[in-house]
């Protein structure tokens, strides 16, 4: 693992910066508050090949890895324009289809996901299951050559802008453990019996959150991804990239906040000196910067491990926790540096707090990350 980015990675970072300069935070907030999508930004990133930079070349992707996709996510967020669907569509769904999908599924979906012309949402969370995937209640059963899905999912991002949803459903029960056997299905968003309702949330973002209702939704037999009943093992191949991408997005938000905080501390003058000359202002920003750089380093390690085919579980979880904490600290201290102006719409800080805060909760809570570390890293007794 190199401590320096490759020439290609640096070129990606610079190219994305140039793209997002035309779709900055003001654009992002305007679109979000109007209930509109950031379609122009998404299209620009896709047109230059960065939405699918991690997907196989033979299907139109960049043939690179999660490291490169994380760079894209970080730079978008560092400009104040984070895109949640970049985490969901190419990182989770694209990775799963590329790894476990049939040739027909890959040919059908990967080119569109790589170009950004198509998007795919992801549905795993349920009201009564929480972090316990073994308690997933949405079921899928065979009926001739079809599968029939029943159940409810919620907090599904961007369903209204996606062509399909990758759904985690229970297709049986392990008789020895009593746990559900899970499988993965691709369901068209316009499928008969699939209904959705918006979940109002205090997050300034173009992507909306939805509850999905599967009322005897029928999908063809070839909608199944990979092996029936092996979905939990398969889905973790997509969840580590999700954690890494969430960390990269948090890191970008933190960089955005610190840049604004430091700029204000340089320019704002009180009693004839910049406020940044006072350690009471400067040191909190410096400490936040240290924590962001540590989180970025762990994010890079996690992405490198994943791209090398090595076990990235521990690093991905640590990166996600560290980056979420560092991001919130950076935003809070940048707001404090601005004083009352920190809450002003003009200064563009407070409206990113909701996004940063939700990344501390989702896709895996801070508490579940700590449970993972205690069990797998410290080998302590399981607490749940």
KOLFIMI-392416 format. One line per field, with one value per residue (C-alpha): x, y, z; residue in three letters. Coordinates in steps of 0.5 Angstrom, whole numbers. Each point is the difference from the previous one (the first is absolute). Last residue first. Layout:
<recs>
east = X,...
north = Y,...
up = Z,...
aa = ALA,...
</recs>
This chain:
<recs>
east = -52,7,4,6,6,5,3,0,-6,-5,2,1,-7,-3,3,-2,-7,0,2,-6,0,-2,-1,0,6,-1,-7,4,4,-6,-4,6,1,-5,3,6,-1,2,-6,-5,2,1,8,-2,-1,7,4,5,-6,-2,6,1,-6,1,7,-3,-5,4,5,-5,-3,8,2,-6,0,7,0,-6,4,7,-3,-4,5,2,5,-3,6,-6,-3,7,1,-7,1,7,-2,-6,5,5,-6,-3,7,0,-7,3,6,-5,-5,6,3,-7,-1,7,-1,-6,2,8,-2,3,-6,-4,4,3,-3,-4,-4,1,-3,4,5,-5,-5,4,2,-8,-1,5,-1,-7,1,6,-5,-5,5,2,-7,-1,6,-3,-6,3,4,-6,-3,6,-1,-7,0,4,-4,-6,3,1,-7,-3,2,-7,-1,7,2,-5,-8,-3,1,-7,-4,-3,-7,-1,-5,-1,7,-1,6,2,4,5,1,7,1,3,-1,-2,-5,-4,-7,-1,-3,-5,1,-4,2,-6,1,8,1,7,2,2,7,0,5,-1,0,-1,-3,3,-3,7,0,-6,2,-6,-2,0,0,1,6,-3,5,-5,-1,-1,3,-2,-6,3,5,2,-4,-1,-5,-2,-7,-2,-2,4,-2,5,-2,1,-5,-2,7,0,3,-1,1,1,7,2,7,1,1,1,-7,-4,-7,0,4,6,3,-3,5,-1,3,1,1,3,6,4,2,-7,-2,5,0,-8,-2,7,2,-7,1,7,-3,1,4,6,-1,-8,3,5,-5,-6,5,5,-3,-7,0,6,-1,-7,1,4,4,0,4,6,3,-6,1,8,-1,-5,4,6,-4,-1,7,2,-6,3,2,-3,-3,-6,-3,-2,6,4,-3,-3,4,0,-7,-2,6,0,0,-8,-1,3,-4,-6,0,1,-6,-4,0,-7,-6,-3,1,4,4,2,1,5,4,0,3,5,3,-2,5,6,-3,3,7,0,-1,5,5,-1,0,6,3,-2,3,6,0,-1,5,1,0,-3
north = -18,1,-5,-2,4,-2,7,0,-4,1,6,3,-2,2,7,0,-2,6,5,-2,-3,3,5,3,4,1,3,6,2,0,4,5,2,6,3,1,4,7,4,-5,3,-4,0,8,0,-2,-2,-4,-3,-3,-2,-4,-3,-2,-3,-4,-3,-2,-3,-4,-3,-1,-4,-4,-2,-1,-4,-5,0,-2,-5,-3,1,-8,0,0,5,5,-1,1,7,2,-1,3,6,1,-1,6,4,-1,2,6,2,-1,5,5,0,2,5,3,0,3,6,3,0,1,7,2,-3,6,4,6,7,-1,-5,-2,-5,-2,-6,-3,0,-3,-5,-2,0,-5,-4,-1,-2,-5,-3,-1,-3,-5,-2,-2,-4,-3,-2,-2,-5,-2,-2,-3,-5,-1,-2,-7,0,-2,-6,-3,2,-2,-7,-3,0,0,6,6,-2,4,-6,-4,6,5,0,6,-4,7,3,6,5,6,5,5,6,2,7,1,5,-5,1,-6,-1,-8,0,-6,-5,-6,-6,-4,0,1,7,1,-7,-5,-3,-6,-2,-6,-1,-6,2,-3,-5,-3,-7,0,6,4,1,6,6,6,5,5,3,5,2,6,5,7,-1,-5,5,-3,-5,2,-6,-7,-3,-7,-5,-2,-6,-3,-3,-6,-4,4,0,4,7,2,7,-1,1,-3,-3,7,3,7,2,-6,3,6,-3,2,-4,4,2,5,-1,6,0,5,1,-3,-6,-1,0,-5,-4,-2,-4,-3,-2,-3,-4,-3,-1,4,-2,5,5,0,1,5,4,0,2,5,2,1,1,4,5,0,4,6,5,7,5,0,-5,-5,0,-1,-6,-4,1,-3,-5,-3,0,-4,-4,-3,1,-3,7,-3,-1,-8,-3,5,-2,4,5,6,-1,7,3,-1,7,0,-3,6,5,-4,0,7,2,-5,3,-2,5,1,8,-1,-5,4,6,-3,-4,6,4,-5,0,-3,3,-1,-7,-2,3,-3,-7,1,2,-6,-5,3,-1,-7,-2,3,-5,3,0,-4,-6,-7
up = 44,4,-4,5,-2,-5,-1,-7,-2,6,3,-7,-3,6,0,-8,3,5,-5,-5,-6,-7,4,6,0,-7,2,4,-6,-5,6,1,-7,0,6,-4,-6,2,-3,3,7,6,0,-1,8,1,-6,4,3,-6,-3,7,-1,-7,2,6,-4,-6,5,3,-6,-3,6,0,-7,-1,6,-3,-7,4,4,-6,-6,0,-6,-8,-1,-2,7,4,-4,1,8,0,-4,5,6,-3,-1,7,3,-5,3,7,-1,-3,6,4,-4,0,7,1,-4,3,7,-2,-3,-6,-4,3,-5,3,1,6,-4,-7,-4,-6,3,4,-5,-5,5,2,-8,-1,6,-2,-7,3,5,-6,-4,6,1,-7,0,6,-3,-6,4,4,-6,-3,6,-1,-7,1,6,-4,-3,7,2,-7,1,0,-8,-3,-4,-2,-1,-5,-5,3,-2,5,3,6,4,4,1,4,0,4,-3,1,-5,-3,-2,7,6,5,5,-2,-3,-2,-7,-1,-5,-3,-4,-2,-7,-2,-1,4,-3,5,0,5,5,5,7,4,7,7,3,2,-2,-5,-4,-2,-7,-6,4,-4,-1,-6,-5,-3,-7,-5,5,1,4,4,3,6,4,7,1,-3,1,-2,-5,-6,-5,-5,-6,-5,4,7,4,6,2,7,4,7,1,7,-2,-2,7,-1,0,-1,2,-5,-5,-3,-6,-7,-5,-5,-7,-5,-8,-4,5,-6,5,2,-7,-2,6,0,-6,-2,7,1,-6,2,7,6,6,-1,-5,3,7,-2,-4,5,6,-3,-7,3,7,2,-6,1,7,-4,4,-3,5,-4,4,-1,-7,1,5,-4,-6,4,3,-7,-1,6,-1,-6,-8,-6,-2,-2,-6,1,-3,5,6,5,5,-5,0,2,-3,-7,-3,-2,7,4,-4,0,7,1,-5,3,7,2,1,7,-1,7,-3,-7,4,5,-6,-4,6,2,-7,-7,-5,5,0,-6,1,7,-4,-5,6,4,-6,-2,7,-1,-7,3,6,7,5,6,-4,2
aa = UNK,UNK,UNK,UNK,UNK,UNK,UNK,UNK,UNK,UNK,UNK,UNK,UNK,UNK,UNK,UNK,UNK,UNK,UNK,UNK,UNK,UNK,UNK,UNK,UNK,UNK,UNK,UNK,UNK,UNK,UNK,UNK,UNK,UNK,UNK,UNK,UNK,UNK,UNK,UNK,UNK,UNK,UNK,UNK,UNK,UNK,UNK,UNK,UNK,UNK,UNK,UNK,UNK,UNK,UNK,UNK,UNK,UNK,UNK,UNK,UNK,UNK,UNK,UNK,UNK,UNK,UNK,UNK,UNK,UNK,UNK,UNK,UNK,UNK,UNK,UNK,UNK,UNK,UNK,UNK,UNK,UNK,UNK,UNK,UNK,UNK,UNK,UNK,UNK,UNK,UNK,UNK,UNK,UNK,UNK,UNK,UNK,UNK,UNK,UNK,UNK,UNK,UNK,UNK,UNK,UNK,UNK,UNK,UNK,UNK,UNK,UNK,UNK,UNK,UNK,UNK,UNK,UNK,UNK,UNK,UNK,UNK,UNK,UNK,UNK,UNK,UNK,UNK,UNK,UNK,UNK,UNK,UNK,UNK,UNK,UNK,UNK,UNK,UNK,UNK,UNK,UNK,UNK,UNK,UNK,UNK,UNK,UNK,UNK,UNK,UNK,UNK,UNK,UNK,UNK,UNK,UNK,UNK,UNK,UNK,UNK,UNK,UNK,UNK,UNK,UNK,UNK,UNK,UNK,UNK,UNK,UNK,UNK,UNK,UNK,UNK,UNK,UNK,UNK,UNK,UNK,UNK,UNK,UNK,UNK,UNK,UNK,UNK,UNK,UNK,UNK,UNK,UNK,UNK,UNK,UNK,UNK,UNK,UNK,UNK,UNK,UNK,UNK,UNK,UNK,UNK,UNK,UNK,UNK,UNK,UNK,UNK,UNK,UNK,UNK,UNK,UNK,UNK,UNK,UNK,UNK,UNK,UNK,UNK,UNK,UNK,UNK,UNK,UNK,UNK,UNK,UNK,UNK,UNK,UNK,UNK,UNK,UNK,UNK,UNK,UNK,UNK,UNK,UNK,UNK,UNK,UNK,UNK,UNK,UNK,UNK,UNK,UNK,UNK,UNK,UNK,UNK,UNK,UNK,UNK,UNK,UNK,UNK,UNK,UNK,UNK,UNK,UNK,UNK,UNK,UNK,UNK,UNK,UNK,UNK,UNK,UNK,UNK,UNK,UNK,UNK,UNK,UNK,UNK,UNK,UNK,UNK,UNK,UNK,UNK,UNK,UNK,UNK,UNK,UNK,UNK,UNK,UNK,UNK,UNK,UNK,UNK,UNK,UNK,UNK,UNK,UNK,UNK,UNK,UNK,UNK,UNK,UNK,UNK,UNK,UNK,UNK,UNK,UNK,UNK,UNK,UNK,UNK,UNK,UNK,UNK,UNK,UNK,UNK,UNK,UNK,UNK,UNK,UNK,UNK,UNK,UNK,UNK,UNK,UNK,UNK,UNK,UNK,UNK,UNK,UNK,UNK,UNK,UNK,UNK,UNK,UNK,UNK,UNK,UNK,UNK,UNK,UNK,UNK,UNK,UNK,UNK,UNK,UNK,UNK,UNK,UNK,UNK,UNK,UNK,UNK,UNK,UNK,UNK,UNK,UNK,UNK,UNK,UNK,UNK,UNK,UNK,UNK,UNK
</recs>
